[in-house]
């Protein structure tokens, strides 16, 4: 299979590299050409999507926001040859994913939505978790390639399901990280030793990946990003769009809190900066 | 050290038993005499607190609610001989713990607040996490006894700090468990396969002790209690009382949600029953 990789940022670049290392012929496109050129000579850079897409069997996309996905798929759907497999790995709108799937079907193209979790380290180490929606027989064809990028690959069902699964995952994280922040702020207000408190939290039934990986950073007010506030806020807003009439109160509060945090110029910080939202309210 | 153990319920009984097994002389009091008598002949049952307390060096209490703590300590403080060490292991009010500490000091008695996490299994297996507030030199004296009951013993600082730490722990759990419930309800509304979804959640950065231990039960609507709704609600209300002017929005929502769940006669179910709060809103 010949691969076109679109979007070579902190996630896309190492993911494309894994496919090259596995022996696939890979070319890459990025709106900022230097980012694709940086992968040469292993991965050939494309001047445009149109100039490369007819030479490949499969296209992976991992770009920023749903609008970027929309834009890039307008071009992909116009130029791809029939039976090209298209895989969007951006965390994007499930509704948009279903639309693209339908448009792709109409042009004899196949489409999977396959967002990931695990961050830049997961991308670099090939240990991402990948959630896939679409047709199962297409999933089976792409699975060998997914396995070079991720450790846990889960088929979630019909088109859009991969995106839904990702938004569910982020909804769970939202409650989790808000709970940790509220707990630590309460501990701080009572002048508890925060190191001891974190040991208690991570030592029992309050423990979580977030507490283990972001708890110490919250205490130290170390906001260097593992996962950006701006991306998490995007995910939470997508979940809010998709929840319809469900009354998900914690998700709603988390979305508002991350919006305020973003408004206060924390959008380029890591998600653990949510503690700042509470600390600033304390003062 | 001779021990009086007050409160021999699902938690207290196995905890007292560990001290007996370790070689301590233990007698026990319970308001329902049969519950203390059930521990004989290993542990002698007391007809009243007053009739036993003068024979012991240390008193442990683990009863139901702050009012029970207040009542039992009125009697303890009246009858204990000077330098008796008193240890409340109930999850109770930090403010009350501080009051009891002061009253105890005035009578030349020592007091620690030392609530636990880890549930009935932790009590049975001697693997509880114990958070201790009070005077450090008294903590040092009691530590060998704590070590027969728990695996992680943490000194949190001045009187009341053990209780505060427990409430912080429960605040973290509140966000965590609400997030899991909201995520699963969103997944269900989108008709995702919930088993696959739980695998995704527990396989990455959304994972937690709660997801691992309560996620499956939520999906199966299996509400058999590991930790009772009524006890969790008590803890959340205590945290709300103690938060003062902190704006802990998720804690507040969780407290209201568990109150409603309790009002709907789920108070004797396990905390995972919170999924029912959301499912009933869906219908």
HADDOCK unambig.tbl for C-alpha pairs under 7 A between the chains (distance, minus, plus):
assign (segid A and resid 118 and name CA) (segid B and resid 204 and name CA) 6.80 0.50 0.50
assign (segid A and resid 118 and name CA) (segid B and resid 205 and name CA) 6.93 0.50 0.50
assign (segid A and resid 154 and name CA) (segid B and resid 196 and name CA) 6.87 0.50 0.50
assign (segid A and resid 156 and name CA) (segid B and resid 192 and name CA) 6.51 0.50 0.50
assign (segid A and resid 156 and name CA) (segid B and resid 193 and name CA) 6.58 0.50 0.50
assign (segid A and resid 156 and name CA) (segid B and resid 196 and name CA) 6.72 0.50 0.50
assign (segid A and resid 157 and name CA) (segid B and resid 192 and name CA) 7.00 0.50 0.50
assign (segid A and resid 161 and name CA) (segid B and resid 192 and name CA) 6.73 0.50 0.50
assign (segid A and resid 165 and name CA) (segid B and resid 187 and name CA) 6.94 0.50 0.50
assign (segid A and resid 165 and name CA) (segid B and resid 197 and name CA) 6.56 0.50 0.50
assign (segid A and resid 168 and name CA) (segid B and resid 183 and name CA) 4.68 0.50 0.50
assign (segid A and resid 168 and name CA) (segid B and resid 186 and name CA) 6.43 0.50 0.50
assign (segid A and resid 168 and name CA) (segid B and resid 187 and name CA) 6.18 0.50 0.50
assign (segid A and resid 169 and name CA) (segid B and resid 183 and name CA) 6.71 0.50 0.50
assign (segid A and resid 169 and name CA) (segid B and resid 201 and name CA) 5.87 0.50 0.50
assign (segid A and resid 169 and name CA) (segid B and resid 206 and name CA) 6.16 0.50 0.50
assign (segid A and resid 171 and name CA) (segid B and resid 179 and name CA) 6.13 0.50 0.50
assign (segid A and resid 171 and name CA) (segid B and resid 182 and name CA) 6.94 0.50 0.50
assign (segid A and resid 171 and name CA) (segid B and resid 183 and name CA) 5.34 0.50 0.50
assign (segid A and resid 172 and name CA) (segid B and resid 179 and name CA) 4.28 0.50 0.50
assign (segid A and resid 172 and name CA) (segid B and resid 180 and name CA) 4.86 0.50 0.50
assign (segid A and resid 172 and name CA) (segid B and resid 183 and name CA) 5.29 0.50 0.50
assign (segid A and resid 172 and name CA) (segid B and resid 206 and name CA) 6.07 0.50 0.50
assign (segid A and resid 173 and name CA) (segid B and resid 179 and name CA) 6.78 0.50 0.50
assign (segid A and resid 173 and name CA) (segid B and resid 206 and name CA) 5.02 0.50 0.50
assign (segid A and resid 174 and name CA) (segid B and resid 179 and name CA) 6.47 0.50 0.50
assign (segid A and resid 175 and name CA) (segid B and resid 175 and name CA) 4.56 0.50 0.50
assign (segid A and resid 175 and name CA) (segid B and resid 176 and name CA) 5.25 0.50 0.50
assign (segid A and resid 175 and name CA) (segid B and resid 178 and name CA) 6.26 0.50 0.50
assign (segid A and resid 175 and name CA) (segid B and resid 179 and name CA) 4.03 0.50 0.50
assign (segid A and resid 176 and name CA) (segid B and resid 175 and name CA) 5.27 0.50 0.50
assign (segid A and resid 176 and name CA) (segid B and resid 176 and name CA) 4.13 0.50 0.50
assign (segid A and resid 176 and name CA) (segid B and resid 179 and name CA) 6.15 0.50 0.50
assign (segid A and resid 178 and name CA) (segid B and resid 175 and name CA) 6.25 0.50 0.50
assign (segid A and resid 179 and name CA) (segid B and resid 171 and name CA) 6.13 0.50 0.50
assign (segid A and resid 179 and name CA) (segid B and resid 172 and name CA) 4.27 0.50 0.50
assign (segid A and resid 179 and name CA) (segid B and resid 173 and name CA) 6.78 0.50 0.50
assign (segid A and resid 179 and name CA) (segid B and resid 174 and name CA) 6.47 0.50 0.50
assign (segid A and resid 179 and name CA) (segid B and resid 175 and name CA) 4.03 0.50 0.50
assign (segid A and resid 179 and name CA) (segid B and resid 176 and name CA) 6.14 0.50 0.50
assign (segid A and resid 179 and name CA) (segid B and resid 250 and name CA) 6.84 0.50 0.50
assign (segid A and resid 180 and name CA) (segid B and resid 172 and name CA) 4.86 0.50 0.50
assign (segid A and resid 182 and name CA) (segid B and resid 171 and name CA) 6.93 0.50 0.50
assign (segid A and resid 182 and name CA) (segid B and resid 248 and name CA) 5.91 0.50 0.50
assign (segid A and resid 183 and name CA) (segid B and resid 168 and name CA) 4.68 0.50 0.50
assign (segid A and resid 183 and name CA) (segid B and resid 169 and name CA) 6.71 0.50 0.50
assign (segid A and resid 183 and name CA) (segid B and resid 171 and name CA) 5.34 0.50 0.50
assign (segid A and resid 183 and name CA) (segid B and resid 172 and name CA) 5.28 0.50 0.50
assign (segid A and resid 186 and name CA) (segid B and resid 168 and name CA) 6.42 0.50 0.50
assign (segid A and resid 186 and name CA) (segid B and resid 243 and name CA) 6.51 0.50 0.50
assign (segid A and resid 187 and name CA) (segid B and resid 165 and name CA) 6.93 0.50 0.50
assign (segid A and resid 187 and name CA) (segid B and resid 168 and name CA) 6.17 0.50 0.50
assign (segid A and resid 192 and name CA) (segid B and resid 156 and name CA) 6.50 0.50 0.50
assign (segid A and resid 192 and name CA) (segid B and resid 157 and name CA) 6.99 0.50 0.50
assign (segid A and resid 192 and name CA) (segid B and resid 161 and name CA) 6.71 0.50 0.50
assign (segid A and resid 193 and name CA) (segid B and resid 156 and name CA) 6.58 0.50 0.50
assign (segid A and resid 196 and name CA) (segid B and resid 154 and name CA) 6.88 0.50 0.50
assign (segid A and resid 196 and name CA) (segid B and resid 156 and name CA) 6.74 0.50 0.50
assign (segid A and resid 197 and name CA) (segid B and resid 165 and name CA) 6.56 0.50 0.50
assign (segid A and resid 201 and name CA) (segid B and resid 169 and name CA) 5.88 0.50 0.50
assign (segid A and resid 204 and name CA) (segid B and resid 118 and name CA) 6.79 0.50 0.50
assign (segid A and resid 205 and name CA) (segid B and resid 118 and name CA) 6.92 0.50 0.50
assign (segid A and resid 205 and name CA) (segid B and resid 209 and name CA) 5.37 0.50 0.50
assign (segid A and resid 205 and name CA) (segid B and resid 210 and name CA) 6.44 0.50 0.50
assign (segid A and resid 206 and name CA) (segid B and resid 169 and name CA) 6.15 0.50 0.50
assign (segid A and resid 206 and name CA) (segid B and resid 172 and name CA) 6.07 0.50 0.50
assign (segid A and resid 206 and name CA) (segid B and resid 173 and name CA) 5.02 0.50 0.50
assign (segid A and resid 206 and name CA) (segid B and resid 209 and name CA) 6.58 0.50 0.50
assign (segid A and resid 207 and name CA) (segid B and resid 208 and name CA) 5.76 0.50 0.50
assign (segid A and resid 207 and name CA) (segid B and resid 209 and name CA) 5.58 0.50 0.50
assign (segid A and resid 208 and name CA) (segid B and resid 207 and name CA) 5.77 0.50 0.50
assign (segid A and resid 208 and name CA) (segid B and resid 208 and name CA) 3.71 0.50 0.50
assign (segid A and resid 208 and name CA) (segid B and resid 209 and name CA) 6.01 0.50 0.50
assign (segid A and resid 209 and name CA) (segid B and resid 205 and name CA) 5.38 0.50 0.50
assign (segid A and resid 209 and name CA) (segid B and resid 206 and name CA) 6.57 0.50 0.50
assign (segid A and resid 209 and name CA) (segid B and resid 207 and name CA) 5.57 0.50 0.50
assign (segid A and resid 209 and name CA) (segid B and resid 208 and name CA) 5.99 0.50 0.50
assign (segid A and resid 210 and name CA) (segid B and resid 205 and name CA) 6.45 0.50 0.50
assign (segid A and resid 243 and name CA) (segid B and resid 186 and name CA) 6.53 0.50 0.50
assign (segid A and resid 246 and name CA) (segid B and resid 282 and name CA) 6.44 0.50 0.50
assign (segid A and resid 248 and name CA) (segid B and resid 182 and name CA) 5.91 0.50 0.50
assign (segid A and resid 250 and name CA) (segid B and resid 179 and name CA) 6.83 0.50 0.50
assign (segid A and resid 250 and name CA) (segid B and resid 250 and name CA) 6.16 0.50 0.50
assign (segid A and resid 282 and name CA) (segid B and resid 246 and name CA) 6.45 0.50 0.50
